[in-house]
């Protein structure tokens, strides 16, 4: 299993035509507004994208490898649809996370960019205690577990980025309780967010979540927890110069939207790449971002 770097660009050109064909695709990054300048990374710097066997994650990997020039590792639960070199990673399985970390550490010894894209969303009107737990276990707990496992591999010289896919569906405005809003936005760390998620799950189990100010969106609450966790994490890592941000790709035509989205996966992934390549001198952490020809910070 190898990462996508200089030697594999040409090998993957036919399978990966829009972003990997040659060195010219890397030189073309100057015309790509979502690839920031000045360039602070080299082809030896390592990026990992979770949930990248298709859709937004795959497009992000294409941009980071072909347009920006990172050595890019694609991960997913299975690689059947992956068009890049691949390493298995199930973010809901701690043994899988540890195996991936060991492989990454042994082969590369570092990680510069982590893009947390892996997530699930039930379609239609599906809603219930079991589904709510599965959603938060993957979208929130799994994302946090991967991030915390891989942080020790990230340099503390201003050349490390954590970019996590959240959603405008997970803004604090979905909460009907001001107390809950304050607790999420003032969370000091993972323990605080864990407690809120546990409260949400207990309320769904009892059926009184609405009367307590919770929304009826499993995906929304999971992404609200993601935002709160990363906001607190950004403060903890500020002194280490590790940039931590969340973002929303918009409503994209991917499997998650049953391909009903109004934007392409390529367009949606631009905010991931923009945050991943943001220069050290423009250090900004703890924000929630969307993309409109450049990164735009939104209130959580």
Beta strands, then each sheet from edge to edge (+ up, - down):
strand 1: 46-49
strand 2: 71-76
strand 3: 86-88
strand 4: 113-116
strand 5: 160-165
strand 6: 242-247
strand 7: 288-291
strand 8: 295-298
sheet 1: 3+ 2+ 1+ 4+ 5+ 6+ 7+ 8-
end
